[in-house]
Amino acid sequence: MTLVFDPFLANWALVVAAIIAAAIAGVSLVMSWKGGVFRAIAIAGLFALLLNPLIRVAEQTPLDDIVLILVDESASQSLDGRNVIAAQAAETVEAAISALGGVEPRVIAFDGAEETRTVAALKSAIADTPRARLGGVFIITDGQAADAQEASPPLGIEAPVHLLLTGRKAERDRKITLINAPRYGIVGQSVRVSFRIDDLGPDETIIENTAPAIVVLRINGEEVLRQPAPFGVEASFDTPLDRPGRTIVELEVASRDGELTTRNTIAVLPITAIRDRLRVLLISGEPHPGERVWRNLLKSDPAVDLVHFTILRPIDKNDGTPVSELALIQFPQNELFIDKLTQFDLLIFDRYTYRAVLDSFHFDNIARYVEQGGGILIAAGPEYNGARSLASRRNLSFILPAIPAGSAVERAYRPRITDLGKRHPVTDNLPEQGFWGRWLRIMQVTQLRGQTLLSGPDETPLLILDRVGKGRIGLLLSDHVWLWARGFDGGGPHAELLRRIAHWLMKEPELEEEALSLTGEGEALMIRRRTMDETAPAVAVTSPDGVQSDYALTETSPGLYEARIEKAPRGLYRARSGELFAVGAVGLEAATEFVDVVSNRKPLAPLTQASGGRVFSIRSSDKATPPSIRKVSGGAARGGADWAGVVARKAARIDNIKDKSLAPPLAWLVLIAAALLAGWLVEGGRFSRRTTIKGAPAATPDPTAGR
């Protein structure tokens, strides 16, 4: 029952009336306080009549209290049968709450494949629950929560939050943690990687170990080191980055008996090695229109440091020409081709003709440079045939994939991608293949080895790529690529072609003709294998739980084979095909869900403490033994050593509301009239009485009165 008002006037009119009434009452009290009191009562009665006071009576129906039971179904709950314990506990707690009477249990499951967001699930459940009916919350979990920091400050709920831990009291787990894990490095330099090994018990207490653990280091799938490492201290090693692209570092620590999982005993770190600068040495011979094409292409790339020399005449020629007119600087052949040759990533000979500037020792050093991992490209013209050709230099010719077989053929033709070229990433899917312009010259050669990717008229080799030792060599048997650059006969993709050739020679990983990759696409894992062979062998894939399976591949385009694993479990995968090795992930590479897996009461402790709840370890062997549940009042204790409290909220639903006037209008009018009459009588002296004092003389009338 409550008192409410339903005024007959608008609010502004009531305010004006109140001001006027207060002024009148004040004046009346000043002029005559006796009559003013009654006038004030009359004014108050009039104002009460205008306010129209009502007595509101609500008909209510009691409502059951609500208790939330949140069940953690994240990936870590699948370890050691925790999901079974959680299901048993949820069933038992639900039955116990229902038995209390007047309490409605609501079971809400929440999952997390990569991380457990317990606080987010709790906030969502509370948002869907009337706060006035919430009597308690039970969270059945292992205690690990990625969003635990969001539990402090408290959520501001009046119900206790109880935590029911599903882990064993004596569980153990070993993990390896990367502390310093650089993702990028410079080719030719080493990066330092540091790690720590820990043995953990419940609540992540450190288990002391006197004996070290055996750690295996693998780089790109190959074991390079196996040695003991101490527990609880930081250890480090240097990883060399010998080539561009990804270097995959794996650290695996020996597992211990009885641990929860081995997924966190392996740490995988992909390090992408990039070149600080690409250093290219371009040696030009006879001037021709294509020389500017090479220079413009290499200078347009800000990541390329280009050193360009043109050799036009022998260094010892004596024809009376002043030295000052031969060159601005002396050609540093010894410095370039002996002292600093290994500092260049690529050496290009563009229509170079032997003029005795480079001797046999220089060519021998160039051949050694290629065999030890360098790259060389020869863009040949008519000078490739004859005594001054590079193919005639015996200290260099043995690494060439083709030797001259005659003079240049002057004939119009359109370059064509060979069947082998359709499988090679250098020439695969070059744009506008049906609209390429014509070239007008090609050299005749006898191919000794290598792969022909482009051909000219009558299947004459035009582009040959080959591997020599650890290095690579390319042979472009025409000097007319500049016709594409000038747009002759429609032009062609000269920049893209030359870029791919140069980057393949410099061992850029995206242009490798033999490659293996794993890629997560939603809930699927894609296996891709590129090869120059007509078939691709099955790929051995190791899943996050350590199980190895072989997958057959299907050719989707020339040289590209694929397999798709639908609904692959989330986590890190490793694959091997021959000497190729790759890693990939569905979801996160290192999911936080399996980094820390021991049951832990600490992350969610602020949540339980702020609400008056308690933490219970409910696992006894392989059975769930949750605490008993009691109803408590709002101010009482909300939990004990073996019991958990549920607050009785006594909420109710309002079904009907009835309003009744505090007094009828006639009663207010009677009150007003009575007050005004009383004030008039008091001021008129109608209530005063004459009194006579015994023994006093009678009053004598004044003879002048009434005159």
Sequence and secondary structure as in RCSB ss.txt:
>XXXX:A:sequence
MTLVFDPFLANWALVVAAIIAAAIAGVSLVMSWKGGVFRAIAIAGLFALLLNPLIRVAEQTPLDDIVLILVDESA
SQSLDGRNVIAAQAAETVEAAISALGGVEPRVIAFDGAEETRTVAALKSAIADTPRARLGGVFIITDGQAADAQE
ASPPLGIEAPVHLLLTGRKAERDRKITLINAPRYGIVGQSVRVSFRIDDLGPDETIIENTAPAIVVLRINGEEVL
RQPAPFGVEASFDTPLDRPGRTIVELEVASRDGELTTRNTIAVLPITAIRDRLRVLLISGEPHPGERVWRNLLKS
DPAVDLVHFTILRPIDKNDGTPVSELALIQFPQNELFIDKLTQFDLLIFDRYTYRAVLDSFHFDNIARYVEQGGG
ILIAAGPEYNGARSLASRRNLSFILPAIPAGSAVERAYRPRITDLGKRHPVTDNLPEQGFWGRWLRIMQVTQLRG
QTLLSGPDETPLLILDRVGKGRIGLLLSDHVWLWARGFDGGGPHAELLRRIAHWLMKEPELEEEALSLTGEGEAL
MIRRRTMDETAPAVAVTSPDGVQSDYALTETSPGLYEARIEKAPRGLYRARSGELFAVGAVGLEAATEFVDVVSN
RKPLAPLTQASGGRVFSIRSSDKATPPSIRKVSGGAARGGADWAGVVARKAARIDNIKDKSLAPPLAWLVLIAAA
LLAGWLVEGGRFSRRTTIKGAPAATPDPTAGR
>XXXX:A:secstr
 EEEE  SS HHHHHHHHHHHHHHHHHHHHH HHHHHHHHHHHHHHHHHHH EEEEEEEEEE  EEEEEEEE SG
GGGGGGHHHHHHHHHHHHHHHHHHHSSEEEEEEEE  SS   HHHHHHHHHHTS GGGEEEEEEEE S  TTGGG
GSS    SS EEEEE S TT BEEEEEEEE  SEEETTSEEEEEEEEEEE GGG B   SS EEEEEEETTEEEE
EEEE SSS EEEEEE  SSEEEEEEEEE   TTBS STTSEEEEEEEEE S EEEEEEE S  TTHHHHHHHHHT
 TTEEEEEEE  S TT  SS  GGGT SS   HHIIIIISGGG SEEEEES    SSS HHHHHHHHHHHHTT E
EEEE  GGGSSTTSGGG HHHHTT SEEE SS EEEEE  EE TTTTTSTTTTT TTGGG   EEEE  EEE SS
EEEEE GGG EEEEEEEETTEEEEEE  S THHHHTTGGG   HHHHHHHHHHHHTT GGG SSEEEEEEETTEE
EEEEE SSSS   EEEE TTS EEEE  EEEETTEEEEEETT  SEEEEEEETTEEEEEEES TT GGGTS S  
SSTTHHHHHHHT  EEE EETTEE   EEEEE TTS  B SSEEEEE    EEEEEEEEEESS HHHHHHHHHHH
HHHHHHHHHTTT      TT       TTTT 
